[in-house]
Each structure stands twice: as C-alpha cells, then as structure tokens.
Amino acid sequence: MYLEYTVYDFSARHLSDKYVVEHLDKLDIISKWLVCTRIITGKEIDKSKQAYQYMKVLIRFRNKAVHKKSEPASFSPNAFYEKSEKNDREFNQATEASQLAIKHLSIELKEIYNGGWFPLPDI
C-alpha cells in the first residue's frame, strides 16, 4: 500500500490530483509506476532491474493476502502447525520483498530522475 500511496503522491505533485484521478487512477500499481515515471521524467522504470522484479513479487503477495480464498479447516495439530509455519514464511517473504521493492525503486528513481523530488526514502 505504501507504493500505491507514493506513486499517487509523486504523480499528483507533478501532474495534479485531477489528472491522476481522471487518467491514471484505474491502472494497476505497476503500470502506474511505469506510466507516471515516463510521463514525469521521460524515462521508464527498467523492467530488467530489481525494482521492477521486487514490485512484481510484492504485488503477488499483496493480491494473495487481499484476495484470500477460504480453505477447508483442519483440526489436526500437525496440519495447523504446518499451515502456521507456511503463513509465517510467506509473511516474512512479503516483508522482505516490500523492503527490497522500496529500496530498489528508490535507487532507480534516483537514477532516472536525478535531482527531482520523489516520494521514496533516499537510500
């Protein structure tokens, strides 16, 4: 959600809230970053670099969490433990992916928008 907020803020500061709402708001998060950086800087985030790759991983985890489907319950202690361990691993992977996505997106924005304001931490 942080990347969704920051791309909106980045775009609205440069293009206006009205423009973002009318023309960009319905795009998926990765498309927003690609399109907005291209409009604002004249350059697009490089799909072969880590920022793009980590954003894809992060969005996959986000979608899995937001659109979670119910599963049959198991009252077996072993099954419950295994499910809990799996959830912990996925949460840790999602946390790592989010940190890496922010880090690498910040680095990439600095490269393509040297000297300009952007909403991510200066890493």
Number of C-alpha atoms within 10 A of each C-alpha: 9 10 20 14 12 15 22 22 17 19 24 16 14 15 14 13 15 11 13 20 12 9 9 18 15 11 11 11 20 17 12 19 24 17 18 24 20 14 14 15 13 11 16 17 20 13 10 8 12 17 21 20 17 22 22 16 15 22 19 13 19 15 10 11 13 9 9 9 7 6 6 5 8 10 8 9 9 10 12 13 11 12 13 12 12 12 12 12 12 14 14 12 15 20 14 13 20 21 14 18 22 19 18 19 25 18 18 19 23 17 12 17 16 11 9 10 12 19 16 18 10 10 10
